[in-house]
């Protein structure tokens, strides 16, 4: 599963680039086929290495090809109701977690783990159907109004072509073509990198409950089936959190980044309070609180990313964001395990996760301050005459 997550994050930029070149519909269909083939082939694996190649590599790469283009298309489809759309679209994770967790154990009991994986691989073919249902736009980029800077560059480029019969600079053409599919200039975007650092530290804390909640409950004397029920409680409240807070974000009562900052802080506090839970009732309350606030966080973090980079760059931004965030996702579980081993207590994993989430909130606070300064500068500095800018660009092209 670590390999699945690694490929899922690292290959996210590949998914966004391929979707820009071939269209999201085709890429999602191929991703669905790869994830299904990987799971079906894994059901026939004879050793762990074969499972790494099939379930780890093929399925993980297939997930990367399905998730990034789909979320990008969702951002293109909606503008005013984007928070609600993201919340509804991500609600499937909660429903599937709630239903599939006991169902998969039943399939294992009835058909063995090989048969269960075979059935799961067949179910994943539905990803191809989902890809086929993606409604294509008129072009590979979302419709948008040109910014003043883009207008200036476009006019300057046209004027320069009229001024000289020389062929356009091949390097400039190549750079433009690369940026169209993989906008690597995002790495130089300070606001995007600050938001990516939020993603890294948030990923350090997101995985603690799913990994350690059940064994922590068992260490407190909770029965096996009651401990397993905690994950179902968390999934149910996760669904409610996504729908409720996605709707709240859509009302635009507060800035989306403010809402995300509050939910991340609350998530960190809930994790820090987990070690105080010692009975099933307390752990059920913790699971409900965590699920509700986690759902609120997941429902709007993609919306905030679209606001940071602009919807026209959402595809590339999602790819690079997942790639950068993967470091936190990969380091989180081992670091939590080290703390648990040293302190001989599962609560140490929750404490580490809570601290990581509070640190991630500091990056959101920094991003908010940068946004305020940017708006203040825009209001203070008057726009220059576009004609003068065109003439300046023309002179640069002529040189």
KAKAJO-V958422 format. One record per residue. N is the residue number from 1. RES is the residue in one letter. PHI is phi in degrees with one decimal (NA if undefined). D_CENTER is the distance of its C-alpha to the mean C-alpha in Angstrom with 1 decimal. Layout:
# KAKAJO-V958422
{{N:RES:PHI:D_CENTER} {N:RES:PHI:D_CENTER}}
This chain:
# KAKAJO-V958422
{{1:X:NA:17.2} {2:X:-63.0:16.4} {3:X:-67.9:17.0} {4:X:-59.7:14.8} {5:X:-64.7:11.8} {6:X:-61.4:13.2} {7:X:-66.2:13.6} {8:X:-59.8:10.3} {9:X:-85.6:8.8} {10:X:-65.5:12.0} {11:X:-85.2:12.6} {12:X:-58.9:9.5} {13:X:-62.0:11.8} {14:X:-64.8:14.5} {15:X:-62.1:12.9} {16:X:-68.4:12.5} {17:X:-67.5:16.0} {18:X:-65.2:17.6} {19:X:-67.8:16.4} {20:X:-69.8:18.0} {21:X:-88.2:21.1} {22:X:-101.3:21.7} {23:X:95.7:19.8} {24:X:-58.9:16.7} {25:X:-59.1:19.1} {26:X:-65.3:20.6} {27:X:-66.4:17.6} {28:X:-66.0:16.1} {29:X:-63.0:19.6} {30:X:-64.3:20.1} {31:X:-61.7:16.8} {32:X:-63.0:18.1} {33:X:-64.0:21.4} {34:X:-63.8:20.2} {35:X:-65.4:18.4} {36:X:-68.6:21.5} {37:X:-61.4:23.9} {38:X:-61.6:22.3} {39:X:-70.6:22.6} {40:X:-65.5:26.1} {41:X:-64.5:27.2} {42:X:-64.9:26.0} {43:X:-67.1:28.3} {44:X:-105.3:31.2} {45:X:-65.6:30.3} {46:X:-106.5:33.3} {47:X:-151.7:31.8} {48:X:-67.4:28.6} {49:X:-61.3:28.3} {50:X:-65.7:28.1} {51:X:-67.4:25.4} {52:X:-59.4:23.4} {53:X:-72.6:24.0} {54:X:-80.7:23.5} {55:X:-69.5:20.9} {56:X:-70.1:19.2} {57:X:-79.1:19.2} {58:X:-64.6:19.7} {59:X:-66.3:17.4} {60:X:-61.8:14.5} {61:X:-66.2:15.1} {62:X:-62.9:15.5} {63:X:-62.2:12.1} {64:X:-62.9:10.6} {65:X:-75.2:13.0} {66:X:-96.1:12.2} {67:X:-73.1:8.5} {68:X:-61.2:8.0} {69:X:-63.0:11.4} {70:X:-67.2:11.2} {71:X:-65.8:8.5} {72:X:-63.6:10.5} {73:X:-61.5:13.6} {74:X:-60.9:12.8} {75:X:-66.1:12.4} {76:X:-75.6:15.7} {77:X:-67.0:17.5} {78:X:-118.4:17.3} {79:X:-127.3:18.2} {80:X:-67.8:20.2} {81:X:-107.8:18.5} {82:X:-60.3:14.9} {83:X:-59.3:13.9} {84:X:-66.0:16.0} {85:X:-63.0:14.6} {86:X:-63.6:11.0} {87:X:-65.3:12.5} {88:X:-65.7:14.8} {89:X:-65.3:12.6} {90:X:-81.2:10.4} {91:X:-65.8:13.8} {92:X:-59.8:14.6} {93:X:-59.6:12.8} {94:X:-66.8:15.3} {95:X:-62.1:18.2} {96:X:-68.0:17.8} {97:X:-62.3:17.6} {98:X:-66.5:20.7} {99:X:-87.3:22.6} {100:X:-75.4:21.8} {101:X:-57.8:22.3} {102:X:-72.9:26.1} {103:X:-66.0:26.4} {104:X:-66.6:25.3} {105:X:-63.6:27.8} {106:X:-64.2:30.4} {107:X:-63.7:29.8} {108:X:-63.0:30.2} {109:X:-65.4:33.4} {110:X:-85.4:34.7} {111:X:-122.9:33.8} {112:X:75.1:32.8} {113:X:-67.1:29.4} {114:X:-67.3:30.2} {115:X:-65.1:30.8} {116:X:-64.7:27.7} {117:X:-67.2:25.5} {118:X:-63.2:27.5} {119:X:-66.1:26.9} {120:X:-63.3:23.2} {121:X:-63.1:23.2} {122:X:-66.7:25.2} {123:X:-62.9:22.8} {124:X:-71.9:19.9} {125:X:-64.9:22.1} {126:X:-62.7:21.0} {127:X:-61.5:17.9} {128:X:-65.5:20.5} {129:X:-63.9:21.9} {130:X:-60.8:18.6} {131:X:-64.3:18.3} {132:X:-65.2:21.9} {133:X:-85.1:21.4} {134:X:-65.8:19.0} {135:X:-80.1:21.4} {136:X:-70.1:21.8} {137:X:-87.5:22.3} {138:X:-65.5:25.4} {139:X:-144.1:23.8} {140:X:-79.6:20.7} {141:X:-121.1:19.8} {142:X:-67.3:19.4} {143:X:-64.6:22.8} {144:X:-158.8:23.2} {145:X:-81.5:26.1} {146:X:-67.4:26.9} {147:X:-74.5:26.8} {148:X:-60.8:30.1} {149:X:-64.7:29.3} {150:X:-66.5:28.3} {151:X:-62.7:31.6} {152:X:-62.2:33.5} {153:X:-64.9:32.2} {154:X:-65.2:32.8} {155:X:-65.6:36.3} {156:X:-66.6:37.1} {157:X:-66.4:36.1} {158:X:-65.1:38.2} {159:X:-64.8:41.1} {160:X:-68.1:41.0} {161:X:-68.8:41.2} {162:X:-72.7:44.2} {163:X:-74.0:45.8} {164:X:-132.0:45.7} {165:X:-92.1:46.0} {166:X:-65.6:44.1} {167:X:-70.8:41.0} {168:X:-59.2:37.6} {169:X:-58.6:36.5} {170:X:-64.3:34.8} {171:X:-65.5:32.6} {172:X:-63.1:31.3} {173:X:-64.1:30.8} {174:X:-64.6:28.9} {175:X:-62.2:26.7} {176:X:-63.0:26.0} {177:X:-68.0:25.3} {178:X:-65.2:22.8} {179:X:-62.9:20.9} {180:X:-62.1:20.8} {181:X:-98.9:18.7} {182:X:-134.1:17.0} {183:X:-80.7:17.2} {184:X:-70.7:17.8} {185:X:-65.5:19.4} {186:X:-62.3:16.1} {187:X:-64.0:16.9} {188:X:-88.1:20.0} {189:X:-82.8:18.3} {190:X:-62.6:18.9} {191:X:-63.8:16.8} {192:X:-66.2:13.6} {193:X:-67.8:14.6} {194:X:-63.4:15.2} {195:X:-66.9:11.9} {196:X:-65.9:10.5} {197:X:-65.4:13.1} {198:X:-57.8:12.0} {199:X:-62.9:8.7} {200:X:-62.3:11.2} {201:X:-72.4:13.5} {202:X:-65.8:11.3} {203:X:-65.3:10.2} {204:X:-62.5:14.0} {205:X:-108.2:14.7} {206:X:-66.3:12.2} {207:X:-95.8:14.0} {208:X:-61.3:17.6} {209:X:-62.2:18.5} {210:X:-64.3:17.4} {211:X:-90.4:19.4} {212:X:-116.1:22.3} {213:X:-65.4:23.0} {214:X:-64.7:25.2} {215:X:-64.1:27.2} {216:X:-65.3:27.5} {217:X:-62.9:29.0} {218:X:-64.5:31.3} {219:X:-67.8:32.5} {220:X:-93.6:33.5} {221:X:89.5:35.6} {222:X:-75.4:33.5} {223:X:-65.4:34.4} {224:X:-59.5:32.2} {225:X:-70.6:31.4} {226:X:-66.5:30.9} {227:X:-63.8:28.4} {228:X:-67.1:26.5} {229:X:-66.6:26.7} {230:X:-60.9:24.7} {231:X:-68.0:21.4} {232:X:-67.1:22.4} {233:X:-61.9:23.2} {234:X:-61.9:19.8} {235:X:-65.8:18.1} {236:X:-64.6:20.6} {237:X:-71.9:20.0} {238:X:-60.2:16.2} {239:X:-61.1:16.8} {240:X:-62.2:19.3} {241:X:-62.8:17.1} {242:X:-64.1:14.4} {243:X:-68.8:17.3} {244:X:-65.7:19.4} {245:X:-79.0:17.3} {246:X:-65.0:15.6} {247:X:-66.5:19.3} {248:X:-62.1:20.2} {249:X:-62.7:17.7} {250:X:-69.6:19.2} {251:X:-71.2:22.6} {252:X:58.4:21.9} {253:X:-69.6:24.2} {254:X:-133.3:22.3} {255:X:-64.2:19.9} {256:X:-61.3:16.2} {257:X:-67.5:15.7} {258:X:-63.9:18.7} {259:X:-62.9:17.4} {260:X:-64.7:14.1} {261:X:-59.9:16.6} {262:X:-66.3:18.8} {263:X:-67.2:16.5} {264:X:-66.3:15.1} {265:X:-61.6:18.8} {266:X:-62.9:19.8} {267:X:-63.5:17.4} {268:X:-63.9:18.9} {269:X:-64.8:22.4} {270:X:-60.6:22.0} {271:X:-66.3:21.1} {272:X:-68.0:24.1} {273:X:-84.3:26.3} {274:X:-55.5:25.6} {275:X:-59.6:28.5} {276:X:-77.0:30.8} {277:X:-78.6:30.3} {278:X:-128.2:33.1} {279:X:-122.9:33.7} {280:X:-63.0:31.9} {281:X:-62.2:32.2} {282:X:-63.4:30.6} {283:X:-68.4:27.7} {284:X:-66.6:27.3} {285:X:-64.8:27.0} {286:X:-62.7:24.5} {287:X:-61.0:22.3} {288:X:-65.9:22.7} {289:X:-64.6:21.8} {290:X:-63.3:18.8} {291:X:-60.1:17.5} {292:X:-63.8:18.3} {293:X:-74.5:16.7} {294:X:-62.8:13.5} {295:X:-61.6:13.2} {296:X:-63.4:14.0} {297:X:-70.2:11.3} {298:X:-65.4:8.4} {299:X:-64.9:10.4} {300:X:-121.4:10.4} {301:X:-70.3:7.8} {302:X:-71.7:6.5} {303:X:-61.5:10.3} {304:X:-64.6:11.1} {305:X:-60.9:9.3} {306:X:-62.9:11.4} {307:X:-71.6:14.3} {308:X:-72.7:14.1} {309:X:-104.6:14.3} {310:X:93.8:15.7} {311:X:-64.7:14.7} {312:X:-68.3:16.7} {313:X:-108.4:14.5} {314:X:-63.5:11.1} {315:X:-60.5:11.1} {316:X:-65.5:12.0} {317:X:-63.5:9.9} {318:X:-61.4:6.5} {319:X:-61.2:8.5} {320:X:-69.0:10.0} {321:X:-62.3:7.2} {322:X:-65.4:5.9} {323:X:-63.2:9.7} {324:X:-68.7:10.7} {325:X:-66.4:8.6} {326:X:-59.6:10.1} {327:X:-61.9:13.4} {328:X:-68.3:12.7} {329:X:-65.5:11.6} {330:X:-78.8:14.7} {331:X:-83.3:17.0} {332:X:-56.8:16.3} {333:X:-59.8:18.2} {334:X:-63.0:21.1} {335:X:-63.4:21.6} {336:X:-62.3:21.8} {337:X:-63.5:24.1} {338:X:-63.4:26.3} {339:X:-61.8:26.7} {340:X:-64.9:27.5} {341:X:-66.0:30.1} {342:X:-68.4:31.7} {343:X:-95.4:32.1} {344:X:55.3:32.6} {345:X:-154.5:30.7} {346:X:-65.7:27.3} {347:X:-63.9:27.0} {348:X:-61.8:26.4} {349:X:-64.6:22.9} {350:X:-71.3:22.0} {351:X:-63.4:23.7} {352:X:-62.4:21.7} {353:X:-65.1:18.4} {354:X:-64.2:19.8} {355:X:-63.2:20.9} {356:X:-61.0:17.7} {357:X:-68.7:15.9} {358:X:-66.5:18.9} {359:X:-63.4:18.7} {360:X:-62.2:15.1} {361:X:-64.7:16.7} {362:X:-63.5:19.2} {363:X:-68.7:16.9} {364:X:-65.2:15.9} {365:X:-64.2:19.6} {366:X:-63.4:20.3} {367:X:-62.9:18.0} {368:X:-62.6:19.8} {369:X:-64.9:23.1} {370:X:-64.5:22.2} {371:X:-64.1:21.5} {372:X:-63.8:24.8} {373:X:-65.3:26.7} {374:X:-63.6:25.3} {375:X:-66.0:26.5} {376:X:-65.1:29.8} {377:X:-66.6:30.5} {378:X:-63.4:29.8} {379:X:-76.0:32.3} {380:X:-86.2:34.8} {381:X:-93.8:34.9} {382:X:-71.1:36.5} {383:X:-70.4:35.3} {384:X:-78.9:37.5} {385:X:-66.2:39.4} {386:X:-66.0:37.5} {387:X:-63.2:40.7} {388:X:-64.1:41.3} {389:X:-64.5:37.9} {390:X:-62.4:38.6} {391:X:-63.7:42.0} {392:X:-63.1:40.4} {393:X:-65.5:37.9} {394:X:-60.1:40.8} {395:X:-63.6:42.9} {396:X:-66.6:40.1} {397:X:-61.8:39.8} {398:X:-66.7:43.6} {399:X:-61.1:43.8}}
